[in-house]
């Protein structure tokens, strides 16, 4: 029996919670939920009611389909200047297991990606203090060159916001007084080299208490957001994450989601979406008080999701020339804290129920994010399959190599086949759709592929 086929006997179902009635009415109308609504969703014993609401939104946005991609991860170095308590990945120079890839090995990884038919390389690493700035654009150009030699293209999704700030510093272009311009210079050079989008890592939980206790020294939420806002201004799409289940509180997770959706309001406004000045926006959050536009939701019946084509159209100037298309947040990826091997391994980490509840709540709270990903590497494929019925519409891709976290003692070689992904999606009741990084459908003939 598959996870998707599991059902509970009727006598074990929780009693319906009348507090969900008002939330259901908002969800059906596509209205923005408050932080208090989010707390009800976290506290209610009616889990199935929460999952049903998330599934309603998910199927309104992506009726009958779920996405996967063929990708390959590359961690270019695990040497890091930071020592975050929740991280098992980092090493110091000279530590056993420390590594940094040279261009020859990066080219070899790109070759493997091309030969597997991958459409994407996902690249992140530690804050390597010994590599020169030139290493990073050279890495991107190397991958693009190898892809060209194989008659294909690889979308490069690379570098968390934390890495981008680090690169600005080692390039000696970082100026705290004008950090957005510093970030813009770095992202512009990387985009020129071939960078296609940013992953969403390094966000953790947007809260100073959590930051200072678990990852002090890492950039705070305002800098993380600056990187993504500048990326959007340059026409780069990005993802966002939340790493939960360590010392964070549920209310702090909800504040994190509120900050993200207000940032997305800004991005969608640039694409021509009309904001609703009369819609609810959460008052009293310093991180969002300067945002003067109203809420923009994508979950109302009949709403259209943003696309790269829409972004390009919005960037056309009055004379017909094209400027930088506006980027936006594509996907929220809730990531459970996995304690094994970190300084916080005494903590239990979140339960499976907490994982699926948090993902469902992310789908309901982040009403202007087009996609919600159940990242199978950290959720397990069986749980990701189940999450497709509780708000997720994407389970990520083939991955192959992943060194950041290892669930249940897994090795760095963490791979599933396309058939595995397709079967998991079909068993959950959806059509399996291969996508590229920007969520455009892919048509495939073996290793060869094109956009549909």
GIFEN-V200326 format. One line per field, one symbol per residue. psi: psi as a letter, one per 20 degrees, with the letter a starting at -180 (. if undefined). A space follows every 10 residues. Layout:
psi->???
This chain:
psi->prhhipqqqh iipqpqoihi ghggggghik qpqrhhghhg hhhqimghgg hgghhggghh hmpjqqqrro rpqoohqjpq irmphjpigq qqpiqpiqqp prhghghhgh ghgghijqiq poprarnoii qqhhhghhgg hgghggghhj kaqppooqor hghggghhgh ikjpohhlhg hghggghghh ghhjphrqrj rihdpnphgg ghhhlphqqr hhhghgghgg gghjjpqrrq rporkejqqg hhghgghggg hhhhggghhh ijpprohiqp qpqjohijhi ojqaqoqjjq piqpqqrhhg gghhiprhji rpbpqprrpg ppnpoqpohp irikiiqhrq rhghghgggg hghhhmijph qppnohgiiq hghhghihjk hqjpjbbhff pojgqopkjq rhnoqqrhhg gggggghijq ppoprahjkq qppqnchqqr p.
